[in-house]
C-alpha cells in the first residue's frame, strides 16, 4: 500500500446535524435510564419492527442494533459475547442481535457504555430465521418480567419491479395483501397487549400524526440522498452522515426527528452550494453494502486519506430515503406495509439486487465494498449482480460488531490491494 497521499483540501468541519443528533441521543438515553430506575417500563426493539405503535402510546424504547453499535464502538462487544459463551450460549451466531443480551448477564454501570442498558420489560423483534428467534427467546427465559413479542417474517412469490417507485402509494400491490393482512393482525394483537400491560390507550388520531411525521422525515431523507447522489465531488461521506440519519430514525414519528432530517438536508444543500468536498481530488467513489463496521469507526476514512477513495453510499441513508414512506387512508395497514417486506428490500433478490444496482448507478460508484457476515441473506446474488453490471466488488467476510472475526490490518490491506488492482486507474494512491 502506497504511503503517498492525494492532494486533499482540509476536511470540512463535522456536520452540525451529526453533533446535534448525538447530543439528543445521549440525553434521551440518560432520561430512559432514569425512567427505568424509577420502575417505568420500556421496550427493546429490533430495527425492522414497527416502532410507531410504541411511539403512539408513549412507551419508551431502545433499538437493539443501535445499542449493539454503541457497545462495539466502545470496544465492549467481544466481552459481552464471551459472557454469552460463559452462560452456555453460542457467541458466534447473530452477534449483532446477541451482543446487547450478553451485557445484561453481568451489568456494571461503572464500566458499561453510558452506564449500561437497563433491563427491558418488553422485547419486540421480527423473527427472520431460527437463530434470531432463539436469541430473543432468551430475554424472556433469563430475565423474569421481560416479555418477548415475536412478529412473523412472511415471504411472497411475486416480486415487484422498481419497488422503490411503487411503495409510497401502491404498497398493497407491491407487498401483497396476504403479507399485509398477517402483520395487521399481529399489530392489532400487539396494541391490545400493550394496552393491557401498561394501562395506556392507543389513539388513532395520535397514530395518524406519528405516521405523517414519519413520512415527512422520509421525504427529507430522500431529498438528501438525491443531493449526495448528484453531487460531484461528494460533499459529505458515509461516516459523516450515518449518525445524522440513523439517530433521528430511532425517534421516527416525532417533530424532533422530522426537523433533524430537514436540518441534515439543508446542511448538505449548503455544502453543495459552497462547493465543499470531502476530498480533492476525488479519485474513486465507493459504495458500502452491509451493516456499519461499528468496531472500527476509522475504517472508511483510511482510504480517503491514502487513496482519495470516498465512501459516498451506505444503506442507512438510502433505505431511509426509499424504504419508509407509506401513504394511505388506513394508517395501520400502511404501517404493516412499511415493515412486511422490509428485509426483502435489503437482502432478498431481486428486490435487493435491483435496488443496489439502481443506487450504484445513481451515485456513479467506481467500486463496491460488500461486508458479508455469517448470517448474510442474499449476499452472493448482490455481488454477482453488481459484477455482472461491470462494477468491481470486494467481499469482506467479517461480523460488523465482533472484532474477533477479523483484524484491522488484514481488512485495510485487503481493501488497499483491491483499490490498487481493480478500481484506481493508475493503481496508485496519488
Steps between C-alpha positions, in 0.01 A plus 500: 500500500640832399569759766454787256195710570281672240476874515204564730334813623476526875208277590183703557386536858286228645132521411306710746209262444713209623611683814141598580372145445765349724430747779129433477556125513715526811237710677232255392695204637571672831128575535413141415737365766338728756155386383599134538662558840171648621318182398373616162452252220694523175549279198801365314409482133670381185561751224258334256195510727216756509621745764212728408262301721715567806548862396125550477448358848787692660693187595879563504717261299861432411599353163701183548733558204570857606607381843714226339675769295578699816633188671718418200629856458600500868688170444276304735331264254755218527465495878121503483502212252738302722246536781254318278747216460549485875124455540497212253378694198685529167700819457559470125142516366292816448753711689328824398179387669663312786767741632254716700364184662850406618536836670203429728656188651760691702407869487748751638380862488853622569651339189209435263453762226280788613433321830365190327169388359227456763298181495205544260149396590410418140704374206360534147663333200421361159612139482703461182656157537514250785809650663346848524192360669709312756711806586188689604340202671792516744399847621175365638655177624788662690335814635171458687262782422634551149252397231599418142250580225591338168385621160496258210720533193281421200608448140331531162542348155428820310784752491432859389732675259625842604341458843640835614273678254189308599530484878386848613149471353464158335628288787203261498599368158873518567498311831194280456168491683569176688825627649341826605196321646727282715693793643187710555363216711821478699513876554140500618594236756809698601288810564261302722791348690660838560171652612449218752858507621546876537149637549562742213253540217579493130376818329439480126514879480845500657600206280414694185720785623789259559466352152483843338816615679681180402406557136630857513826374645531243221444768236781716639727195505412427138588854397830481691587169335426645158717806567799285596445266205511788252785699658850478351717491703333354809414768760447261794608137525366194678670537841384862517135448408404165657451629859306802374266266311462206735478655844190700401368184333467344844270789596285461190157657528608802704540864412861474614581225249327680213684822581833316532453351152422845364808647670720231343353569158555875532857454621586270210338743253705785647820299465428429137422864432830599662696251290604289800668165436599216726815451295679664209575340269222245540669207330244227573140493616421195711184330618483317833246217503424345835469607858725767644842382616438627850809356668733688262358848453809630322486238225333711233720804543827308452433460131400860453830611655720244323332470161247777453234225504177628655217285631205691359224242569372278778165334548417722796416820314382309193244283681391803702431661163323212326382257765266687737256738333148349498187701425133401515173527687561195723802585718530156664500330164754753370722428800479127432603569142802693631640190672347188344763499226769708669763225501425419137597852400849451643571129470269305267576492129376634266351759741843582638717449194292731279509766769876478556558528126272802479682669786848415367420655164335809648804568721750430224704256707826354376493201733311329781628367831255235615509389864375144518424360845441134580125566520490683166190453287534539128860621512613280211230638271581860591865458411421315179246759380744787551792320340282400203421871458873575478543638853798356692401345832719403794344266754622537858399206719464620857239579762427869535508512882731209585867598462605140558388411147775703331771753573552857395827440316359217288189693400698814419752309291227310314313817401823680408609221265155491339508876445845484345428205272133540403367849567756777464600578143873511569509261795655759730382709789627824358 
